[in-house]
């Protein structure tokens, strides 16, 4: 999901940092595959990858990435995870953990709950294993260009160690605080994106019923103070043409990420009315059969035609 307009990609290859025998990468989905590809091409370090599907591993082999089991990857100096949700992260870490040794580093680039992230981090660091949450933001196109925004929760020393690795796949790598803080920033970023998509859908619905079609409304608002990254990307590229593909950031993923935000709100004693309404609409979209489609499909719920 986007955090801000992408900065131009750097032409310089980041320094890979301290010498490493290998980096492991687990999870080669829509974001993970291009991230792993950039890491292989730019780091100069051998990459061992794992996924349940053979196809991304076959494509990445052209860049020198070797396929390996979880047991194989557990020996890598740094292990990156790019998985669908916190449950998958917890399960994979549980399989890796008996084989890890002090001094290794595990980096979760998935979006997971803050509570789970901190629990895993405490457990690993108690055994001398470094841990960082480094969820990624921006679009799959940004991932393919190596222009992600990466929000990191880690100690200062761990951040210094992994920053050159993360810079192979992102143009903006931000240390947000200790373990869990990367997830806080990413989850709240996504909460704003989902709410903004709902607001855009409301504007489209009202405008259309009062004589201004979306192809006039959205480009005109993009030239005014209502302009935003979400309007220019989710609005103009998805809502306007009505294109909500599968294999993008789906409604189900949006529900998952927003549930993490609402979980944080609840533990803080906060009642977030806008976030709760957004969740209601996303669930309506899922119930209407749009669960696997790109999440701006919420337009179909707010502006049925």
Phi, psi and omega per residue, in radians:
X1 nan 2.594 -3.075
X2 -1.310 2.452 3.021
X3 -1.800 -0.594 -3.123
X4 -2.933 2.917 3.089
X5 -0.997 2.383 -3.074
X6 -1.164 2.403 3.056
X7 -1.394 2.746 3.110
X8 -1.040 2.459 3.136
X9 -1.157 2.440 3.093
X10 -1.300 2.497 3.098
X11 -1.543 -0.206 -3.125
X12 -1.490 2.501 3.063
X13 -1.505 2.146 -3.125
X14 -1.083 2.603 3.053
X15 -1.129 2.361 -3.116
X16 -1.315 -0.054 3.107
X17 1.401 -2.719 -3.105
X18 -1.015 2.602 -3.114
X19 -1.026 2.356 3.135
X20 -2.276 2.496 3.107
X21 -1.306 -0.645 -3.113
X22 -2.919 2.711 3.010
X23 -2.073 2.377 3.073
X24 -1.758 2.544 3.130
X25 -2.382 2.105 -3.094
X26 -2.060 2.067 3.116
X27 1.874 1.780 -3.037
X28 -2.051 0.980 3.115
X29 -1.480 -2.665 -3.070
X30 -0.997 -0.708 3.128
X31 -1.635 -0.689 -3.039
X32 -1.114 -0.694 -3.106
X33 -1.065 -0.911 3.115
X34 -1.158 -0.577 3.085
X35 -1.055 -0.805 3.131
X36 -1.121 -0.665 3.116
X37 -1.089 -0.793 3.103
X38 -1.110 -0.714 3.120
X39 -1.033 -0.771 -3.142
X40 -1.125 -0.737 -3.067
X41 -1.313 -0.553 -2.964
X42 -1.822 -0.349 -3.014
X43 -1.502 -0.503 -3.060
X44 1.301 0.233 -3.113
X45 -1.981 2.428 3.092
X46 -1.024 2.373 -3.111
X47 -2.032 2.269 3.063
X48 -2.012 2.168 -3.005
X49 -2.171 2.736 3.137
X50 -2.453 2.387 3.025
X51 -2.684 2.723 3.121
X52 -1.258 -0.301 -3.131
X53 -1.853 2.506 -3.123
X54 -1.387 -0.488 -2.978
X55 -1.044 -0.879 -3.134
X56 -1.120 -0.584 3.089
X57 -1.130 -0.670 3.102
X58 -1.135 -0.710 3.131
X59 -1.177 -0.707 -3.091
X60 -1.296 -0.316 3.114
X61 -1.030 -0.514 3.117
X62 -1.113 -0.355 3.131
X63 -1.802 0.224 3.067
X64 1.574 0.071 3.127
X65 -1.325 2.311 3.131
X66 -1.838 2.472 3.109
X67 -1.375 2.529 3.120
X68 -2.659 2.811 3.066
X69 -1.405 2.943 3.064
X70 -1.053 -0.645 3.117
X71 -1.110 -0.715 3.092
X72 -1.081 -0.817 -3.058
X73 -1.195 -0.446 3.139
X74 -1.079 -0.253 3.116
X75 -1.570 -0.126 -3.083
X76 -1.202 2.669 3.133
X77 -1.152 -0.760 3.111
X78 -2.239 2.366 -3.119
X79 -2.153 2.104 3.110
X80 -1.800 2.424 3.107
X81 -1.997 2.359 3.025
X82 -2.379 1.523 -2.934
X83 -2.130 2.869 -3.001
X84 -1.147 -0.609 -3.066
X85 -2.844 3.117 -3.082
X86 -1.090 -0.618 3.127
X87 -1.082 -0.723 3.109
X88 -1.151 -0.713 3.103
X89 -1.049 -0.840 -3.126
X90 -1.042 -0.730 -3.125
X91 -1.158 -0.762 -3.115
X92 -1.203 -0.775 3.097
X93 -1.041 -0.679 3.106
X94 -1.057 -0.611 3.103
X95 -1.321 -0.584 3.139
X96 -1.320 -0.642 -2.903
X97 -0.922 -0.766 -3.122
X98 -1.098 -0.303 -3.068
X99 -1.835 -0.055 -3.105
X100 -1.425 2.735 -3.141
X101 -2.236 2.767 3.113
X102 -0.997 2.425 3.124
X103 1.721 -0.310 3.043
X104 -1.285 2.893 -3.112
X105 -2.333 2.249 3.067
X106 -1.916 2.271 -3.098
X107 -2.174 2.075 -3.139
X108 -1.700 1.887 3.105
X109 -1.605 0.023 3.081
X110 -1.285 3.013 2.970
X111 -1.786 1.954 -3.080
X112 -2.196 2.862 3.132
X113 -1.151 2.604 -3.115
X114 -1.122 -0.753 -3.112
X115 -1.076 -0.796 3.122
X116 -1.123 -0.756 3.139
X117 -0.996 -0.813 -3.110
X118 -1.223 -0.557 3.111
X119 -1.192 -0.790 3.096
X120 -1.109 -0.773 -3.132
X121 -1.037 -0.754 -3.140
X122 -1.127 -0.696 -3.112
X123 -1.153 -0.759 -3.114
X124 -1.252 -0.770 -3.101
X125 -1.148 -0.467 3.072
X126 -1.109 -0.382 3.122
X127 -1.832 0.262 3.076
X128 1.412 0.211 3.139
X129 -1.714 2.231 -3.134
X130 -1.307 2.558 -3.123
X131 -2.463 2.465 3.085
X132 -2.521 2.474 2.936
X133 -1.748 2.276 -3.070
X134 -2.455 1.047 -3.128
X135 -1.100 2.625 -3.054
X136 -1.899 2.617 3.122
X137 -2.270 2.939 -3.029
X138 1.623 -3.041 -2.935
X139 -1.584 2.995 3.077
X140 -1.146 -0.499 3.059
X141 -1.127 -0.694 3.078
X142 -1.121 -0.660 3.081
X143 -1.078 -0.717 -3.120
X144 -1.174 -0.453 3.110
X145 -1.607 -0.105 -3.072
X146 1.284 0.584 -3.054
X147 -2.089 0.641 3.135
X148 -1.297 2.752 2.900
X149 -1.742 2.222 -3.057
X150 -2.121 2.194 -3.027
X151 -1.927 2.060 -2.908
X152 -1.962 2.319 2.949
X153 -1.957 2.041 -3.055
X154 -2.999 2.931 2.963
X155 -1.218 2.872 3.115
X156 -1.037 -0.754 -3.103
X157 -1.158 -0.735 3.123
X158 -1.144 -0.723 3.115
X159 -1.051 -0.758 3.132
X160 -1.071 -0.613 -3.128
X161 -1.234 -0.712 -3.015
X162 -1.657 -0.229 -3.078
X163 -0.988 -0.800 3.123
X164 -1.061 -0.562 3.098
X165 -1.171 -0.822 -3.113
X166 -1.165 -0.500 3.138
X167 -1.235 -0.213 3.053
X168 -1.289 -0.304 -3.066
X169 -2.140 -0.114 -3.129
X170 -2.434 2.586 3.096
X171 -1.577 -0.301 -3.136
X172 -2.303 1.939 -3.141
X173 -2.096 1.976 -2.987
X174 -2.043 2.246 3.043
X175 -1.466 1.955 -3.035
X176 -1.650 -0.169 -3.102
X177 2.426 -2.856 -3.131
X178 -1.205 3.097 -3.090
X179 -0.873 2.307 -3.110
X180 1.790 -0.440 -3.059
X181 -1.270 -0.515 3.034
X182 -1.084 -0.733 3.106
X183 -1.127 -0.704 3.133
X184 -0.993 -0.857 -3.087
X185 -1.152 -0.777 -3.121
X186 -1.114 -0.773 -3.109
X187 -1.109 -0.738 3.139
X188 -1.232 -0.603 3.023
X189 -1.004 -0.832 -3.119
X190 -1.169 -0.649 3.085
X191 -0.983 -0.763 3.126
X192 -1.139 -0.701 3.126
X193 -1.072 -0.811 -3.113
X194 -1.117 -0.722 3.121
X195 -1.143 -0.670 -3.133
X196 -1.168 -0.671 3.079
X197 -1.065 -0.690 3.082
X198 -1.106 -0.721 3.118
X199 -1.133 -0.700 3.092
X200 -1.092 -0.734 3.135
X201 -1.099 -0.678 3.091
X202 -1.105 -0.757 3.122
X203 -1.091 -0.739 3.105
X204 -1.059 -0.783 -3.110
X205 -1.102 -0.786 -3.127
X206 -1.189 -0.804 -3.120
X207 -1.054 -0.785 -3.106
X208 -1.076 -0.656 -3.113
X209 -1.367 -0.136 3.110
X210 -2.100 0.474 2.930
X211 1.621 0.063 3.129
X212 -2.029 1.900 -3.116
X213 -1.257 2.770 -3.107
X214 -1.013 -0.562 -3.112
X215 -1.247 -0.227 2.980
X216 -1.691 -0.771 -3.036
X217 -1.072 -0.959 -3.010
X218 -1.162 -0.833 3.109
X219 -1.075 -0.578 3.140
X220 -1.240 -0.742 3.083
X221 -1.115 -0.532 3.122
X222 -1.154 -0.295 3.087
X223 -1.673 0.017 -3.122
X224 -2.026 -2.886 -3.086
X225 -1.296 -0.150 3.053
X226 -1.479 0.042 -3.126
X227 -1.107 2.620 3.071
X228 -2.905 2.900 3.047
X229 -1.036 -0.733 -3.120
X230 -1.132 -0.738 3.122
X231 -1.060 -0.795 -3.045
X232 -1.312 -0.395 -3.126
X233 -1.842 -1.185 -3.133
X234 -1.124 -0.678 -3.115
X235 -1.272 -1.065 -3.037
X236 -1.271 -0.561 -3.038
X237 -1.655 -0.302 -3.126
X238 -2.140 -0.978 -3.076
X239 -1.155 -0.766 -3.092
X240 -1.088 -0.903 3.117
X241 -1.400 -0.124 -3.108
X242 1.213 0.632 -3.109
X243 -1.899 1.974 -3.075
X244 -2.278 1.306 -2.984
X245 -1.230 2.760 2.898
X246 -1.275 2.995 3.136
X247 1.055 0.440 2.945
X248 -2.044 -2.853 3.131
X249 -1.375 1.787 -2.918
X250 -1.371 2.927 3.048
X251 -1.019 -0.703 3.130
X252 -1.115 -0.684 3.082
X253 -1.144 -0.681 3.121
X254 -1.086 -0.746 3.102
X255 -1.063 -0.748 3.133
X256 -1.054 -0.877 -3.099
X257 -1.159 -0.699 3.137
X258 -1.178 -0.544 3.086
X259 -1.099 -0.572 3.093
X260 -1.172 -0.678 3.101
X261 -1.131 -0.763 3.141
X262 -1.175 -0.550 3.059
X263 -1.111 -0.773 3.096
X264 -1.109 -0.718 3.125
X265 -1.070 -0.768 -3.105
X266 -1.111 -0.739 -3.137
X267 -1.206 -0.314 3.091
X268 -1.653 -0.021 -3.125
X269 1.296 0.467 -3.091
X270 -1.867 2.486 3.065
X271 -1.910 1.824 -3.061
X272 -1.680 1.609 -3.029
X273 -1.077 -0.757 -3.105
X274 -1.155 -0.726 3.134
X275 -1.146 -0.675 3.123
X276 -1.153 -0.686 3.081
X277 -1.123 -0.725 3.115
X278 -1.068 -0.732 3.097
X279 -1.080 -0.734 3.124
X280 -1.018 -0.759 -3.116
X281 -1.208 -0.690 3.097
X282 -1.091 -0.716 3.118
X283 -1.172 -0.591 3.061
X284 -1.128 -0.692 3.105
X285 -1.115 -0.725 3.102
X286 -1.095 -0.784 -3.134
X287 -1.123 -0.460 3.119
X288 -1.455 0.067 3.090
X289 1.698 0.210 -3.092
X290 -1.819 0.354 -3.033
X291 -1.069 -0.588 -3.099
X292 -1.635 -0.045 -3.116
X293 -1.545 2.786 3.107
X294 -0.916 2.296 -2.922
X295 -1.051 -0.402 3.041
X296 -1.087 -0.075 3.039
X297 -1.061 -0.177 3.017
X298 -0.937 -0.371 3.037
X299 -0.919 -0.627 -3.100
X300 -1.139 -0.460 3.098
X301 -1.436 -0.722 -3.061
X302 -1.408 -0.543 -3.116
X303 -2.269 1.156 3.134
X304 -1.167 2.422 -3.114
X305 -2.139 nan nan
